[in-house]
Amino acid sequence: MNIGSRPSHRKAGDRSKSSVRAIGWVFGWAQARHTLPAWYGIGSALEQWVGGDATRLQKLQDLYQNWPYFRALLSNTEMALYKADIATAEEYSELCLSDKTRQRVFGMIREEHQRTSQYTLQVSNMDSLLDDIEPLALSLMRRDPYLDPLNHIQIKLLKRYRDESLTDEQREIWLDPLLRSINAIAAGMRNTG
């Protein structure tokens, strides 16, 4: 599927993981309601730097109030965390063929989401995500009743399309609806990557 302005791989004919451009990577995480590339690791970095020291947390709070770059970084992180839907993301993780891998990887994602949310709120002195941008919070909240069913439909379509007990012809029936679900979710997510 053409989802970017550039080819999906850096080198023609090189289909290795190291050749993949970020466009598809970021797009995929957005489709599955993780938005992971926008926030993963930020909570761990903040936690490590603070190290339980209240004066270091206060320094970050001062930076948030007085340095537009840091405030923009955390505001973007906050929006990405709000757009993530961990319950839906977990449903996508169930598509993983290895239950052991799924539990390990999704466990790390869930923990980092919680950590990043916690530290973003502490540094910004807010009680909940997007408290400082209520119109955006309202807009994003209003889209969920439309996006949630699309994600559930897409998960079903992915399962059907990946069903190896079906013939290629039977599986092909599910491709067009699957591609349409990708476009629908991308439209609903707005900035998908």
FIKOLZA-1660 file (N, C-alpha, C; in steps of 0.1 Angstrom, whole numbers, plus 5000, padded with zeros to 4 digits):
% residues 193
   i   px   py   pz ch aa at
   1 5008 4988 5000  A  M  N
   1 5000 5000 5000  A  M CA
   1 5009 5012 5000  A  M  C
   2 5006 5022 4992  A  N  N
   2 5013 5034 4991  A  N CA
   2 5009 5043 5003  A  N  C
   3 5017 5045 5013  A  I  N
   3 5014 5053 5025  A  I CA
   3 5023 5064 5027  A  I  C
   4 5033 5066 5018  A  G  N
   4 5042 5077 5020  A  G CA
   4 5047 5083 5007  A  G  C
   5 5054 5093 5008  A  S  N
   5 5059 5100 4996  A  S CA
   5 5072 5094 4990  A  S  C
   6 5077 5085 4998  A  R  N
   6 5090 5078 4994  A  R CA
   6 5088 5063 4993  A  R  C
   7 5097 5056 4987  A  P  N
   7 5096 5041 4987  A  P CA
   7 5097 5036 5002  A  P  C
   8 5091 5025 5004  A  S  N
   8 5092 5019 5018  A  S CA
   8 5105 5015 5022  A  S  C
   9 5114 5012 5013  A  H  N
   9 5128 5008 5016  A  H CA
   9 5138 5017 5010  A  H  C
  10 5149 5019 5017  A  R  N
  10 5159 5028 5013  A  R CA
  10 5167 5024 5000  A  R  C
  11 5169 5011 4999  A  K  N
  11 5176 5006 4987  A  K CA
  11 5166 4997 4979  A  K  C
  12 5165 4999 4967  A  A  N
  12 5157 4990 4958  A  A CA
  12 5162 4976 4959  A  A  C
  13 5153 4967 4961  A  G  N
  13 5156 4953 4962  A  G CA
  13 5161 4948 4976  A  G  C
  14 5164 4957 4985  A  D  N
  14 5168 4954 4998  A  D CA
  14 5155 4954 5007  A  D  C
  15 5150 4942 5011  A  R  N
  15 5138 4941 5019  A  R CA
  15 5141 4938 5033  A  R  C
  16 5154 4940 5037  A  S  N
  16 5158 4938 5051  A  S CA
  16 5152 4948 5061  A  S  C
  17 5152 4945 5073  A  K  N
  17 5146 4954 5083  A  K CA
  17 5155 4967 5084  A  K  C
  18 5168 4966 5082  A  S  N
  18 5176 4978 5083  A  S CA
  18 5174 4988 5071  A  S  C
  19 5167 4983 5060  A  S  N
  19 5164 4992 5049  A  S CA
  19 5151 4999 5050  A  S  C
  20 5142 4995 5059  A  V  N
  20 5128 5000 5060  A  V CA
  20 5129 5015 5065  A  V  C
  21 5121 5023 5058  A  R  N
  21 5120 5037 5062  A  R CA
  21 5110 5038 5074  A  R  C
  22 5111 5049 5081  A  A  N
  22 5103 5051 5093  A  A CA
  22 5088 5053 5090  A  A  C
  23 5085 5057 5078  A  I  N
  23 5071 5061 5074  A  I CA
  23 5062 5049 5077  A  I  C
  24 5065 5037 5072  A  G  N
  24 5056 5026 5075  A  G CA
  24 5056 5022 5089  A  G  C
  25 5068 5023 5096  A  W  N
  25 5069 5019 5110  A  W CA
  25 5060 5028 5118  A  W  C
  26 5061 5041 5117  A  V  N
  26 5053 5050 5125  A  V CA
  26 5038 5048 5122  A  V  C
  27 5035 5047 5109  A  F  N
  27 5021 5045 5104  A  F CA
  27 5015 5032 5111  A  F  C
  28 5023 5021 5111  A  G  N
  28 5018 5009 5117  A  G CA
  28 5015 5010 5132  A  G  C
  29 5023 5017 5139  A  W  N
  29 5021 5019 5153  A  W CA
  29 5009 5028 5156  A  W  C
  30 5006 5037 5147  A  A  N
  30 4994 5046 5148  A  A CA
  30 4982 5038 5145  A  A  C
  31 4982 5029 5135  A  Q  N
  31 4971 5021 5131  A  Q CA
  31 4966 5012 5143  A  Q  C
  32 4976 5007 5150  A  A  N
  32 4973 4998 5161  A  A CA
  32 4971 5005 5174  A  A  C
  33 4969 5018 5174  A  R  N
  33 4966 5027 5185  A  R CA
  33 4977 5027 5196  A  R  C
  34 4989 5024 5192  A  H  N
  34 5000 5025 5202  A  H CA
  34 5006 5039 5202  A  H  C
  35 5008 5045 5190  A  T  N
  35 5015 5058 5188  A  T CA
  35 5029 5057 5195  A  T  C
  36 5034 5046 5196  A  L  N
  36 5046 5043 5203  A  L CA
  36 5059 5051 5199  A  L  C
  37 5062 5054 5187  A  P  N
  37 5074 5061 5184  A  P CA
  37 5074 5075 5189  A  P  C
  38 5062 5081 5193  A  A  N
  38 5061 5094 5198  A  A CA
  38 5064 5096 5213  A  A  C
  39 5063 5085 5220  A  W  N
  39 5064 5086 5235  A  W CA
  39 5073 5075 5241  A  W  C
  40 5076 5064 5235  A  Y  N
  40 5083 5053 5241  A  Y CA
  40 5097 5057 5245  A  Y  C
  41 5100 5055 5257  A  G  N
  41 5114 5059 5263  A  G CA
  41 5115 5072 5270  A  G  C
  42 5105 5081 5268  A  I  N
  42 5105 5094 5274  A  I CA
  42 5103 5092 5289  A  I  C
  43 5094 5084 5293  A  G  N
  43 5091 5081 5308  A  G CA
  43 5104 5076 5315  A  G  C
  44 5110 5066 5308  A  S  N
  44 5122 5060 5314  A  S CA
  44 5133 5070 5316  A  S  C
  45 5135 5079 5305  A  A  N
  45 5145 5089 5306  A  A CA
  45 5142 5099 5317  A  A  C
  46 5130 5104 5318  A  L  N
  46 5126 5113 5329  A  L CA
  46 5128 5106 5343  A  L  C
  47 5123 5094 5344  A  E  N
  47 5125 5087 5357  A  E CA
  47 5139 5085 5361  A  E  C
  48 5148 5082 5351  A  Q  N
  48 5162 5080 5354  A  Q CA
  48 5168 5093 5358  A  Q  C
  49 5165 5104 5351  A  W  N
  49 5171 5117 5354  A  W CA
  49 5167 5122 5368  A  W  C
  50 5154 5120 5371  A  V  N
  50 5148 5125 5384  A  V CA
  50 5154 5116 5395  A  V  C
  51 5155 5103 5393  A  G  N
  51 5161 5094 5403  A  G CA
  51 5155 5096 5417  A  G  C
  52 5143 5099 5418  A  G  N
  52 5137 5101 5432  A  G CA
  52 5140 5114 5439  A  G  C
  53 5147 5123 5432  A  D  N
  53 5152 5135 5438  A  D CA
  53 5142 5146 5435  A  D  C
  54 5135 5152 5445  A  A  N
  54 5125 5162 5443  A  A CA
  54 5130 5174 5437  A  A  C
  55 5143 5178 5440  A  T  N
  55 5149 5190 5434  A  T CA
  55 5150 5188 5418  A  T  C
  56 5153 5176 5414  A  R  N
  56 5155 5174 5400  A  R CA
  56 5141 5174 5393  A  R  C
  57 5131 5169 5400  A  L  N
  57 5117 5170 5394  A  L CA
  57 5113 5185 5393  A  L  C
  58 5117 5193 5403  A  Q  N
  58 5114 5207 5403  A  Q CA
  58 5121 5214 5391  A  Q  C
  59 5133 5210 5388  A  K  N
  59 5141 5216 5377  A  K CA
  59 5133 5213 5364  A  K  C
  60 5128 5200 5362  A  L  N
  60 5120 5197 5350  A  L CA
  60 5107 5205 5350  A  L  C
  61 5101 5207 5361  A  Q  N
  61 5089 5215 5361  A  Q CA
  61 5092 5230 5357  A  Q  C
  62 5103 5235 5362  A  D  N
  62 5108 5248 5358  A  D CA
  62 5110 5249 5343  A  D  C
  63 5117 5239 5337  A  L  N
  63 5120 5238 5323  A  L CA
  63 5107 5238 5315  A  L  C
  64 5097 5231 5320  A  Y  N
  64 5084 5230 5313  A  Y CA
  64 5077 5243 5313  A  Y  C
  65 5078 5251 5324  A  Q  N
  65 5072 5264 5324  A  Q CA
  65 5080 5275 5316  A  Q  C
  66 5093 5273 5315  A  N  N
  66 5101 5284 5310  A  N CA
  66 5108 5282 5296  A  N  C
  67 5109 5269 5292  A  W  N
  67 5116 5267 5279  A  W CA
  67 5106 5261 5269  A  W  C
  68 5103 5269 5259  A  P  N
  68 5093 5265 5249  A  P CA
  68 5096 5251 5242  A  P  C
  69 5109 5249 5240  A  Y  N
  69 5112 5236 5233  A  Y CA
  69 5108 5224 5242  A  Y  C
  70 5111 5224 5255  A  F  N
  70 5108 5213 5264  A  F CA
  70 5093 5212 5266  A  F  C
  71 5086 5223 5267  A  R  N
  71 5072 5223 5268  A  R CA
  71 5065 5217 5256  A  R  C
  72 5070 5221 5244  A  A  N
  72 5065 5215 5231  A  A CA
  72 5068 5200 5231  A  A  C
  73 5080 5196 5235  A  L  N
  73 5083 5181 5235  A  L CA
  73 5073 5174 5244  A  L  C
  74 5071 5179 5256  A  L  N
  74 5061 5172 5265  A  L CA
  74 5047 5173 5260  A  L  C
  75 5043 5184 5254  A  S  N
  75 5030 5186 5249  A  S CA
  75 5027 5176 5238  A  S  C
  76 5037 5174 5229  A  N  N
  76 5035 5164 5218  A  N CA
  76 5035 5150 5224  A  N  C
  77 5043 5148 5234  A  T  N
  77 5043 5135 5241  A  T CA
  77 5029 5132 5247  A  T  C
  78 5024 5142 5254  A  E  N
  78 5011 5142 5260  A  E CA
  78 5000 5138 5250  A  E  C
  79 5000 5145 5238  A  M  N
  79 4990 5143 5228  A  M CA
  79 4991 5128 5223  A  M  C
  80 5003 5123 5221  A  A  N
  80 5005 5110 5216  A  A CA
  80 5000 5100 5226  A  A  C
  81 5003 5102 5239  A  L  N
  81 4998 5093 5249  A  L CA
  81 4983 5093 5250  A  L  C
  82 4977 5105 5248  A  Y  N
  82 4962 5105 5248  A  Y CA
  82 4956 5098 5236  A  Y  C
  83 4963 5099 5225  A  K  N
  83 4958 5092 5213  A  K CA
  83 4960 5077 5213  A  K  C
  84 4970 5073 5221  A  A  N
  84 4972 5058 5223  A  A CA
  84 4960 5053 5230  A  A  C
  85 4956 5041 5227  A  D  N
  85 4945 5034 5234  A  D CA
  85 4951 5020 5237  A  D  C
  86 4956 5019 5250  A  I  N
  86 4963 5007 5254  A  I CA
  86 4954 4994 5253  A  I  C
  87 4941 4996 5256  A  A  N
  87 4933 4984 5255  A  A CA
  87 4932 4979 5241  A  A  C
  88 4930 4988 5231  A  T  N
  88 4929 4984 5217  A  T CA
  88 4943 4979 5213  A  T  C
  89 4954 4986 5217  A  A  N
  89 4967 4982 5214  A  A CA
  89 4970 4967 5218  A  A  C
  90 4965 4964 5230  A  E  N
  90 4966 4950 5235  A  E CA
  90 4959 4940 5226  A  E  C
  91 4947 4944 5221  A  E  N
  91 4940 4935 5212  A  E CA
  91 4949 4933 5199  A  E  C
  92 4955 4943 5194  A  Y  N
  92 4964 4941 5183  A  Y CA
  92 4976 4932 5186  A  Y  C
  93 4981 4933 5198  A  S  N
  93 4992 4925 5203  A  S CA
  93 4988 4910 5202  A  S  C
  94 4975 4907 5203  A  E  N
  94 4971 4893 5203  A  E CA
  94 4972 4887 5189  A  E  C
  95 4976 4895 5179  A  L  N
  95 4978 4889 5166  A  L CA
  95 4992 4883 5165  A  L  C
  96 5001 4885 5175  A  C  N
  96 5014 4879 5176  A  C CA
  96 5013 4864 5177  A  C  C
  97 5021 4857 5169  A  L  N
  97 5020 4843 5169  A  L CA
  97 5025 4836 5181  A  L  C
  98 5034 4843 5188  A  S  N
  98 5041 4837 5200  A  S CA
  98 5035 4844 5213  A  S  C
  99 5028 4837 5221  A  D  N
  99 5022 4843 5233  A  D CA
  99 5032 4848 5242  A  D  C
 100 5043 4841 5243  A  K  N
 100 5054 4845 5252  A  K CA
 100 5060 4858 5248  A  K  C
 101 5063 4859 5235  A  T  N
 101 5068 4872 5229  A  T CA
 101 5058 4883 5231  A  T  C
 102 5045 4880 5228  A  R  N
 102 5035 4890 5230  A  R CA
 102 5034 4896 5244  A  R  C
 103 5034 4887 5254  A  Q  N
 103 5034 4891 5268  A  Q CA
 103 5046 4899 5272  A  Q  C
 104 5057 4895 5267  A  R  N
 104 5070 4902 5271  A  R CA
 104 5070 4916 5265  A  R  C
 105 5067 4917 5252  A  V  N
 105 5068 4929 5244  A  V CA
 105 5057 4939 5249  A  V  C
 106 5045 4934 5249  A  F  N
 106 5034 4943 5252  A  F CA
 106 5035 4947 5267  A  F  C
 107 5040 4938 5276  A  G  N
 107 5042 4942 5290  A  G CA
 107 5051 4954 5291  A  G  C
 108 5062 4954 5283  A  M  N
 108 5071 4965 5283  A  M CA
 108 5064 4978 5278  A  M  C
 109 5056 4976 5267  A  I  N
 109 5049 4988 5262  A  I CA
 109 5039 4994 5272  A  I  C
 110 5032 4985 5278  A  R  N
 110 5022 4990 5288  A  R CA
 110 5029 4997 5300  A  R  C
 111 5040 4991 5305  A  E  N
 111 5047 4997 5316  A  E CA
 111 5053 5011 5312  A  E  C
 112 5058 5012 5300  A  E  N
 112 5064 5024 5296  A  E CA
 112 5053 5035 5293  A  E  C
 113 5042 5031 5288  A  H  N
 113 5031 5040 5286  A  H CA
 113 5027 5046 5300  A  H  C
 114 5026 5037 5310  A  Q  N
 114 5022 5042 5323  A  Q CA
 114 5032 5051 5329  A  Q  C
 115 5045 5047 5328  A  R  N
 115 5056 5055 5333  A  R CA
 115 5057 5069 5326  A  R  C
 116 5055 5069 5313  A  T  N
 116 5056 5081 5305  A  T CA
 116 5044 5090 5309  A  T  C
 117 5032 5085 5310  A  S  N
 117 5021 5092 5314  A  S CA
 117 5023 5098 5328  A  S  C
 118 5028 5090 5337  A  Q  N
 118 5030 5095 5351  A  Q CA
 118 5040 5107 5351  A  Q  C
 119 5051 5105 5345  A  Y  N
 119 5061 5116 5345  A  Y CA
 119 5057 5128 5337  A  Y  C
 120 5050 5126 5326  A  T  N
 120 5045 5138 5319  A  T CA
 120 5036 5146 5327  A  T  C
 121 5027 5139 5334  A  L  N
 121 5018 5146 5343  A  L CA
 121 5025 5153 5355  A  L  C
 122 5035 5146 5361  A  Q  N
 122 5042 5152 5372  A  Q CA
 122 5050 5165 5368  A  Q  C
 123 5057 5164 5356  A  V  N
 123 5065 5175 5352  A  V CA
 123 5056 5187 5348  A  V  C
 124 5045 5184 5341  A  S  N
 124 5036 5195 5337  A  S CA
 124 5026 5199 5348  A  S  C
 125 5026 5193 5359  A  N  N
 125 5017 5196 5371  A  N CA
 125 5003 5196 5367  A  N  C
 126 4999 5185 5360  A  M  N
 126 4985 5183 5356  A  M CA
 126 4980 5170 5362  A  M  C
 127 4967 5169 5363  A  D  N
 127 4960 5157 5369  A  D CA
 127 4957 5147 5358  A  D  C
 128 4954 5151 5346  A  S  N
 128 4952 5142 5335  A  S CA
 128 4957 5148 5322  A  S  C
 129 4959 5139 5312  A  L  N
 129 4965 5143 5299  A  L CA
 129 4956 5153 5292  A  L  C
 130 4962 5163 5286  A  L  N
 130 4955 5174 5279  A  L CA
 130 4946 5182 5287  A  L  C
 131 4948 5183 5300  A  D  N
 131 4941 5192 5309  A  D CA
 131 4943 5207 5304  A  D  C
 132 4955 5209 5299  A  D  N
 132 4958 5223 5294  A  D CA
 132 4953 5226 5280  A  D  C
 133 4948 5216 5273  A  I  N
 133 4943 5219 5260  A  I CA
 133 4929 5212 5259  A  I  C
 134 4920 5217 5266  A  E  N
 134 4907 5210 5267  A  E CA
 134 4900 5208 5253  A  E  C
 135 4900 5218 5244  A  P  N
 135 4894 5216 5231  A  P CA
 135 4900 5204 5223  A  P  C
 136 4913 5202 5224  A  L  N
 136 4919 5191 5218  A  L CA
 136 4915 5178 5224  A  L  C
 137 4914 5178 5237  A  A  N
 137 4910 5166 5245  A  A CA
 137 4896 5162 5241  A  A  C
 138 4887 5172 5240  A  L  N
 138 4873 5170 5236  A  L CA
 138 4872 5165 5222  A  L  C
 139 4880 5170 5213  A  S  N
 139 4880 5166 5199  A  S CA
 139 4885 5151 5198  A  S  C
 140 4896 5148 5205  A  L  N
 140 4901 5134 5204  A  L CA
 140 4891 5124 5211  A  L  C
 141 4885 5129 5222  A  M  N
 141 4875 5120 5228  A  M CA
 141 4863 5117 5219  A  M  C
 142 4859 5127 5212  A  R  N
 142 4847 5125 5203  A  R CA
 142 4850 5116 5191  A  R  C
 143 4863 5114 5187  A  R  N
 143 4866 5105 5176  A  R CA
 143 4866 5091 5180  A  R  C
 144 4868 5088 5193  A  D  N
 144 4870 5074 5197  A  D CA
 144 4858 5065 5194  A  D  C
 145 4845 5070 5196  A  P  N
 145 4834 5061 5193  A  P CA
 145 4834 5057 5178  A  P  C
 146 4841 5064 5170  A  Y  N
 146 4841 5060 5155  A  Y CA
 146 4854 5052 5152  A  Y  C
 147 4865 5055 5159  A  L  N
 147 4877 5048 5157  A  L CA
 147 4877 5034 5163  A  L  C
 148 4872 5033 5175  A  D  N
 148 4872 5020 5182  A  D CA
 148 4866 5009 5174  A  D  C
 149 4854 5010 5168  A  P  N
 149 4848 5000 5160  A  P CA
 149 4857 4997 5148  A  P  C
 150 4863 5007 5142  A  L  N
 150 4871 5005 5130  A  L CA
 150 4883 4996 5134  A  L  C
 151 4889 4999 5146  A  N  N
 151 4900 4991 5150  A  N CA
 151 4896 4976 5152  A  N  C
 152 4885 4974 5158  A  H  N
 152 4880 4961 5161  A  H CA
 152 4877 4953 5147  A  H  C
 153 4871 4960 5138  A  I  N
 153 4869 4955 5125  A  I CA
 153 4882 4951 5118  A  I  C
 154 4892 4960 5119  A  Q  N
 154 4905 4958 5113  A  Q CA
 154 4912 4945 5119  A  Q  C
 155 4911 4944 5132  A  I  N
 155 4917 4932 5138  A  I CA
 155 4911 4919 5133  A  I  C
 156 4897 4919 5132  A  K  N
 156 4890 4907 5126  A  K CA
 156 4895 4905 5112  A  K  C
 157 4896 4916 5104  A  L  N
 157 4900 4914 5090  A  L CA
 157 4915 4909 5089  A  L  C
 158 4923 4914 5098  A  L  N
 158 4937 4909 5098  A  L CA
 158 4937 4894 5101  A  L  C
 159 4929 4890 5111  A  K  N
 159 4929 4876 5114  A  K CA
 159 4924 4867 5102  A  K  C
 160 4914 4872 5096  A  R  N
 160 4908 4865 5084  A  R CA
 160 4918 4865 5073  A  R  C
 161 4925 4876 5070  A  Y  N
 161 4934 4876 5059  A  Y CA
 161 4946 4868 5062  A  Y  C
 162 4950 4866 5074  A  R  N
 162 4962 4858 5078  A  R CA
 162 4959 4843 5080  A  R  C
 163 4946 4840 5079  A  D  N
 163 4942 4826 5082  A  D CA
 163 4947 4817 5071  A  D  C
 164 4957 4808 5075  A  E  N
 164 4964 4800 5066  A  E CA
 164 4955 4788 5062  A  E  C
 165 4944 4785 5069  A  S  N
 165 4935 4774 5065  A  S CA
 165 4927 4778 5052  A  S  C
 166 4927 4791 5049  A  L  N
 166 4919 4795 5037  A  L CA
 166 4928 4794 5024  A  L  C
 167 4922 4792 5013  A  T  N
 167 4929 4793 5000  A  T CA
 167 4933 4807 4998  A  T  C
 168 4942 4809 4989  A  D  N
 168 4946 4823 4985  A  D CA
 168 4934 4831 4980  A  D  C
 169 4926 4824 4972  A  E  N
 169 4914 4831 4967  A  E CA
 169 4904 4835 4978  A  E  C
 170 4903 4826 4988  A  Q  N
 170 4894 4830 4999  A  Q CA
 170 4900 4841 5008  A  Q  C
 171 4913 4841 5009  A  R  N
 171 4919 4852 5017  A  R CA
 171 4919 4865 5010  A  R  C
 172 4920 4864 4997  A  E  N
 172 4920 4877 4988  A  E CA
 172 4907 4885 4990  A  E  C
 173 4896 4878 4993  A  I  N
 173 4883 4885 4996  A  I CA
 173 4884 4895 5007  A  I  C
 174 4893 4893 5016  A  W  N
 174 4894 4902 5028  A  W CA
 174 4904 4913 5026  A  W  C
 175 4912 4913 5015  A  L  N
 175 4922 4923 5013  A  L CA
 175 4916 4937 5010  A  L  C
 176 4906 4938 5002  A  D  N
 176 4900 4952 4999  A  D CA
 176 4894 4958 5012  A  D  C
 177 4886 4950 5019  A  P  N
 177 4881 4956 5032  A  P CA
 177 4892 4960 5042  A  P  C
 178 4903 4952 5042  A  L  N
 178 4914 4955 5051  A  L CA
 178 4921 4968 5047  A  L  C
 179 4923 4970 5034  A  L  N
 179 4929 4982 5029  A  L CA
 179 4920 4994 5032  A  L  C
 180 4907 4992 5031  A  R  N
 180 4898 5003 5034  A  R CA
 180 4898 5006 5049  A  R  C
 181 4900 4996 5057  A  S  N
 181 4901 4999 5072  A  S CA
 181 4913 5007 5075  A  S  C
 182 4924 5004 5068  A  I  N
 182 4936 5012 5070  A  I CA
 182 4934 5027 5067  A  I  C
 183 4928 5029 5055  A  N  N
 183 4925 5043 5052  A  N CA
 183 4915 5050 5062  A  N  C
 184 4905 5042 5066  A  A  N
 184 4895 5048 5076  A  A CA
 184 4902 5052 5089  A  A  C
 185 4910 5043 5094  A  I  N
 185 4917 5046 5107  A  I CA
 185 4927 5057 5105  A  I  C
 186 4934 5058 5094  A  A  N
 186 4943 5069 5092  A  A CA
 186 4936 5082 5091  A  A  C
 187 4924 5082 5085  A  A  N
 187 4916 5094 5085  A  A CA
 187 4912 5098 5099  A  A  C
 188 4908 5088 5107  A  G  N
 188 4903 5091 5120  A  G CA
 188 4914 5095 5130  A  G  C
 189 4926 5090 5128  A  M  N
 189 4937 5094 5137  A  M CA
 189 4943 5107 5133  A  M  C
 190 4940 5112 5121  A  R  N
 190 4944 5125 5116  A  R CA
 190 4959 5126 5114  A  R  C
 191 4968 5128 5124  A  N  N
 191 4982 5128 5122  A  N CA
 191 4987 5114 5125  A  N  C
 192 4989 5106 5115  A  T  N
 192 4992 5092 5117  A  T CA
 192 5007 5089 5117  A  T  C
 193 5015 5098 5115  A  G  N
 193 5029 5095 5114  A  G CA
 193 5036 5102 5104  A  G  C
% end
